[in-house]
Amino acid sequence: MRTPHRLVVLPLLLALAALPACSGGVHGTPGAAGLRDPYFPKLGNGGYDVTHYALALAYDPDTRRLTGRADITAKALQDLSAFNLDLKGLTVDRVTVDGKRAVGSRAGHELTVRPHDELPKGGTFRTTVRYSGEPVTITDPDGSEEGWLRTADGALGLGEPTGSMAWFPGNNHPSDKATYDITVTVPKGVQAVSNGELKSERKSADGRRTTYAWHVPQPMASYLATVAVGRFETHRSTTGSGLPVYTAVDPYEAEASEKVLARLPEVITWETKRFGTYPFSSTGAIVDRDGDAGYALETQNRPVFPGAPDLGTLVHELAHQWYGDSVTPKSWRDMWLNEGFATYAEWLWDEDHDGDTAQQTFDALYERPAGADIWSFPPAKPSSAAHVSDTPVYQRGAMVLHKIRETVGDTAFFALLKSWPAAHKYGNADTDDFTAYVEKKNPGKAEALADVWDVWLYGDGKPDHA
């Protein structure tokens, strides 16, 4: 059941609101409640940068109840008298900052925290939020569902673009990346799979519960975090280079998934040759039942698939580990930098494996009539939040990359596919960063590239010629 938007003030902490801050001379101001993202302006929060999330969760599929403790380590970017976290639904039971009780108040998905002592700019602080309840499912502007999804035998936490705030409090915007420890306790008979590496699996003394501890050592955007609770067949292996591979597959999907997942090391090896060194410490996949989610998602280390994926989808989601997960957009306006690259990876896979060439794929798309969806808006300017995942972002985004290839030549283009994610590894980038980078790498092609940007990246409608 979705929790209605309402104002909730932590009852035992009201008295603290009247206390003066013991800040040792710091005179802070509240951090911004929102980062003014072009399509989701209320997401994220200002005034601090998260460096690490330690999430301790417990979930029971029978009662649908989640209890959680989030320890959030952050650096103050200004003198802070208060700051916000994004959390939708759930009940906040207690908030502390650096071990001292803080005042927490709720309005919509904003949890406003007023620490006992004001926080000086440049200082590191730790916020602990204890919370519980039945997590909500969020419906996006495009009608898709995310957040906390009930599955046939458990639950699935998915975050793109807004959903992570349904199951943990945080700075819910792709521009603030952090490392994670995610520990999940579940009843006997189900498992908990998350991002990164499984560090331990401990049964309770009575054998009724198991706690799974996952560690994500490389920075991760909040929308890429996932938790899958259910019954899974798990498999460990390595790629030819020794990279650990961990897959978790719903038993109902095991037979249908077997052949394509067997090719996962092959796909990673091919993508490493095309895109450069794999950026993370493990890879793999989570395959839940068909219908448990409405889409596949490039959750870091371990993409999620609703049902057995086809090979093209596996190639696409694994390519996101470079484009989107390691190099993450600064805002949701820059989605084409994720989806255009991952779509072009599919084109290149076909080209390298006796399928259509990228040129043939491009030509077939260009033949679509002027009124087709692919020409409804330019990839760098989605018309609204409801359209950030529409066809132009994917297919026309890939067409932009093909026009770059045509302009600079294969040698420079394939070098770019490696140098771009290497130059921005674990960071954030936007469209201006990308176009400036391409021009810098190809100084003699500035005029021709400007035409690509004007016509294919930002231009309205179907270009007059391919």
Residue pairs with C-beta under 8 A, 6 or more apart in sequence:
1 134
1 136
2 89
2 136
2 137
3 88
3 89
3 90
3 133
3 136
5 107
5 108
5 109
6 106
7 105
7 106
7 107
8 91
8 92
8 105
8 106
9 104
9 105
9 106
10 92
10 93
10 94
10 95
10 103
10 104
10 105
13 95
13 101
13 102
13 103
13 104
14 103
16 101
16 102
16 103
16 114
16 116
17 103
17 114
19 116
21 28
21 81
21 115
21 116
21 117
21 118
22 116
22 117
23 117
23 118
23 119
23 120
24 117
24 120
26 79
26 117
26 118
26 119
26 120
27 79
27 81
27 118
28 78
28 79
28 80
28 81
28 82
28 118
28 119
28 120
29 78
29 79
29 80
29 81
30 47
30 80
30 81
30 82
30 83
30 84
30 112
31 45
31 46
31 47
31 48
31 77
31 78
31 80
31 82
31 83
31 84
32 45
32 46
32 47
32 84
33 42
33 45
33 46
33 84
33 110
33 112
34 41
34 42
34 43
34 44
34 45
34 46
35 41
35 43
35 44
35 45
35 46
35 173
35 175
37 43
37 44
37 173
37 331
37 332
37 333
38 331
38 332
38 333
39 161
39 331
39 332
39 333
39 382
39 384
39 385
39 388
40 161
40 162
40 173
40 332
40 385
42 108
42 109
42 110
43 86
43 161
43 162
43 172
43 173
44 86
44 171
44 172
44 173
44 175
44 176
45 83
45 84
45 85
45 86
45 171
45 173
46 77
47 76
47 77
47 78
47 80
47 83
48 74
48 75
48 76
48 77
48 80
48 83
48 125
48 171
49 74
49 75
49 77
49 171
49 176
50 72
50 73
50 74
50 170
50 171
50 176
50 178
51 73
51 74
51 75
51 124
51 178
51 179
52 72
52 73
52 178
52 179
52 180
52 181
53 70
53 71
53 72
53 73
53 168
53 170
53 178
53 179
53 180
53 181
53 182
54 70
54 71
54 72
54 73
54 180
54 181
54 183
55 68
55 69
55 70
55 71
55 168
55 180
55 181
55 182
55 183
56 68
56 69
56 70
56 71
56 183
56 185
57 66
57 67
57 68
57 167
57 168
57 182
57 183
57 184
57 185
57 227
58 66
58 67
58 68
58 184
58 185
58 186
58 209
59 65
59 66
59 67
59 154
59 155
59 184
59 185
59 186
59 192
59 227
59 229
60 186
60 187
61 153
61 154
61 155
61 186
61 187
61 190
61 229
61 230
62 187
64 134
64 135
64 150
64 155
65 132
65 133
65 134
66 90
66 132
66 133
66 134
66 135
66 148
66 167
67 131
67 132
68 90
68 129
68 130
68 131
68 132
68 167
68 168
69 128
69 129
69 130
69 131
70 127
70 128
70 129
70 131
70 168
70 169
70 170
71 126
71 127
71 128
72 85
72 126
72 127
72 128
72 129
72 169
72 170
73 124
73 125
73 126
74 124
74 125
74 126
74 127
74 171
75 122
75 123
75 124
75 125
76 119
76 120
76 121
76 122
76 123
76 124
76 125
77 121
78 121
79 118
79 119
79 120
79 121
80 115
80 118
80 119
80 121
81 114
81 118
82 112
82 113
82 114
82 115
83 112
83 113
83 119
84 110
84 111
84 112
84 113
85 110
85 111
85 113
85 127
85 129
85 169
85 170
85 171
86 109
86 110
86 111
86 165
86 169
86 170
86 171
86 172
87 106
87 109
87 111
87 129
87 131
87 165
87 168
87 169
87 170
88 108
88 109
88 136
88 138
88 147
88 165
88 166
89 133
89 134
89 135
89 136
89 166
90 131
90 132
90 133
90 134
90 135
90 136
90 166
90 167
91 131
91 132
91 133
92 104
92 106
92 111
92 129
92 130
92 131
92 169
93 130
93 131
93 132
94 101
94 128
94 129
94 130
95 101
95 102
95 103
95 104
95 111
95 113
95 127
95 128
95 129
95 130
96 102
96 127
96 128
97 113
97 115
97 116
97 117
97 119
97 125
97 126
97 127
97 128
98 115
98 117
98 125
98 126
99 126
100 115
100 116
100 117
101 116
102 113
102 114
102 115
102 116
102 127
103 113
103 114
104 111
104 112
104 113
104 114
104 129
105 111
105 112
106 112
109 165
111 129
111 169
113 127
115 125
119 125
129 169
131 169
135 147
135 148
135 155
135 157
135 166
135 167
136 147
136 148
136 166
137 145
137 146
137 147
137 148
137 149
137 150
137 166
138 145
138 146
138 147
138 162
138 163
138 166
139 145
140 146
140 161
140 162
140 385
140 386
141 384
141 385
141 386
142 385
142 386
142 387
142 388
142 389
142 390
143 386
144 294
144 295
144 389
145 293
145 294
146 158
146 159
146 160
146 161
146 162
146 163
146 166
147 157
147 158
147 159
147 162
147 163
147 164
147 165
147 166
147 167
148 155
148 156
148 157
148 163
148 166
148 167
149 155
149 156
149 157
149 158
149 292
149 293
151 228
151 229
151 230
151 288
151 289
151 292
152 230
152 250
152 252
152 289
152 292
153 190
153 230
153 231
153 250
154 186
154 190
154 228
154 229
154 230
154 231
155 227
155 228
155 229
155 230
156 226
156 227
156 228
156 229
156 230
156 288
156 292
156 293
156 304
157 163
157 164
157 166
157 167
157 225
157 226
157 227
157 228
158 226
158 293
158 297
158 299
158 304
159 222
159 223
159 224
159 225
159 226
159 299
160 223
160 224
160 297
161 223
161 332
161 388
162 172
162 223
163 223
164 170
164 172
164 222
164 223
164 225
165 172
165 222
167 227
168 225
170 222
171 222
172 222
172 223
173 222
174 221
174 222
174 223
174 328
174 329
174 330
174 331
174 332
174 428
175 328
175 330
175 331
175 428
176 221
176 222
177 219
177 220
177 221
177 328
177 426
177 427
177 428
178 219
178 220
178 222
179 216
179 217
179 218
179 219
179 220
180 195
180 196
180 214
180 215
180 216
180 220
180 225
181 213
181 214
181 215
181 216
182 194
182 195
182 196
182 213
182 214
182 216
182 225
182 227
183 211
183 212
183 213
183 214
184 192
184 194
184 211
184 212
184 214
184 227
184 229
185 192
185 209
185 210
185 211
185 212
186 192
186 209
186 210
186 212
186 229
187 208
187 209
188 207
188 208
188 209
188 210
189 231
190 229
190 230
190 231
191 210
191 212
191 229
191 230
191 231
191 232
191 234
191 248
192 210
192 212
192 227
192 228
192 229
193 212
193 214
193 227
193 228
193 232
193 234
193 248
193 286
193 302
194 212
194 214
194 225
194 226
194 227
194 228
194 302
195 214
195 216
195 220
195 224
195 225
195 226
195 299
195 300
195 301
195 302
196 214
196 215
196 216
196 217
196 281
196 282
196 300
196 301
197 214
197 215
197 216
197 217
197 244
197 246
197 281
197 282
198 212
198 213
198 214
198 246
199 213
199 214
199 215
200 211
200 212
200 213
201 210
201 211
201 212
201 213
202 210
202 211
202 213
203 209
203 210
203 211
204 210
204 211
216 300
216 301
217 281
218 279
218 280
218 281
218 300
218 326
218 426
219 426
220 300
220 325
221 300
221 325
221 328
224 298
224 299
224 300
224 325
225 299
225 300
226 286
226 297
226 299
226 302
226 304
228 248
228 286
228 288
228 304
230 250
230 288
231 250
231 251
232 248
232 249
232 250
232 251
232 286
233 248
233 249
233 250
233 251
233 254
234 246
234 247
234 248
234 249
235 245
235 246
235 247
235 249
235 261
236 244
236 245
236 246
237 245
237 265
238 244
238 245
238 265
239 245
239 265
239 268
239 269
239 283
240 265
240 269
241 269
241 272
243 268
243 278
243 282
243 283
244 281
244 282
244 283
244 284
245 264
245 265
245 268
245 282
245 283
245 284
246 282
246 283
246 284
246 302
247 261
247 264
247 284
247 285
247 286
247 287
248 284
248 285
248 286
248 287
248 302
249 257
249 261
249 285
249 286
249 287
250 287
250 288
250 289
252 289
253 287
253 288
253 289
253 290
253 307
253 308
256 307
256 308
257 287
257 305
257 308
257 309
260 308
260 309
260 310
260 311
260 314
261 285
261 287
261 314
263 311
263 314
264 283
264 284
264 285
264 314
264 318
267 311
267 314
267 315
267 318
267 349
268 278
268 283
268 318
270 349
270 352
271 278
271 315
271 318
271 319
271 321
271 322
271 345
272 278
274 345
274 348
274 414
274 417
274 418
275 319
275 322
275 323
275 345
275 417
275 418
275 421
276 322
276 417
276 418
276 419
276 421
276 422
277 422
278 321
278 322
279 321
279 322
279 325
279 326
279 421
279 425
279 426
280 300
280 301
280 321
280 325
280 326
281 301
282 301
282 302
283 301
283 302
283 318
283 321
284 301
284 302
285 302
285 303
285 304
285 305
285 309
285 314
286 299
286 302
286 303
286 304
286 305
287 304
287 305
287 307
287 308
287 309
288 304
288 305
288 306
288 307
289 306
289 307
290 306
290 307
290 308
291 306
291 307
292 306
293 304
293 306
294 306
295 306
296 303
296 304
296 305
296 306
296 309
296 313
296 316
296 317
297 303
297 304
297 317
298 317
298 320
298 321
298 324
298 325
298 338
298 342
300 321
300 325
301 321
303 314
303 317
303 318
303 320
305 313
305 314
305 317
309 317
311 349
312 346
312 349
312 350
315 345
315 346
315 349
316 342
316 343
316 345
316 346
317 342
319 341
319 342
319 345
319 346
320 338
320 341
320 342
322 341
322 421
323 337
323 338
323 341
323 342
323 345
323 421
324 337
324 338
324 339
324 341
324 342
326 421
326 424
326 425
326 426
327 337
327 420
327 421
327 424
327 425
327 427
327 428
327 429
328 427
328 428
328 429
329 335
329 337
329 338
329 428
329 429
329 430
330 428
330 429
330 430
330 433
331 430
332 385
332 388
333 380
333 381
333 382
333 388
333 430
333 431
334 380
334 429
334 430
334 431
335 382
335 388
335 389
335 393
336 379
336 380
336 392
336 393
336 394
336 396
336 397
336 400
336 431
337 397
337 429
337 430
337 431
337 434
339 389
339 393
339 394
339 397
340 379
340 393
340 394
340 396
340 397
340 398
340 400
340 401
341 397
341 398
341 401
342 394
343 394
343 395
343 397
343 398
344 358
344 397
344 398
344 401
344 402
347 356
347 358
347 361
347 362
347 398
347 402
348 358
349 355
350 356
350 357
350 358
350 361
351 357
351 358
356 364
358 402
358 405
359 402
362 398
362 399
362 402
362 466
363 466
365 374
365 395
365 396
365 399
366 399
366 466
368 374
368 375
368 462
369 462
370 461
370 462
372 462
373 390
373 391
373 392
374 391
374 392
374 395
374 396
375 392
375 396
375 461
375 462
376 383
376 387
376 390
376 391
376 392
377 383
377 387
377 390
377 392
377 460
378 392
378 396
378 456
378 457
378 458
378 459
378 460
379 392
379 393
379 396
379 397
379 400
379 457
380 431
380 457
380 458
381 458
382 388
382 390
382 392
382 393
387 393
396 456
399 456
400 452
400 456
400 457
403 452
403 456
404 413
404 416
404 438
404 449
404 452
405 413
407 442
407 445
407 448
407 449
407 452
408 416
408 438
408 441
408 442
408 445
408 449
412 441
412 442
415 441
416 438
416 441
419 441
420 434
420 437
423 437
424 433
431 457
435 449
435 453
435 457
438 449
439 445
439 446
439 449
442 449
455 463
456 463
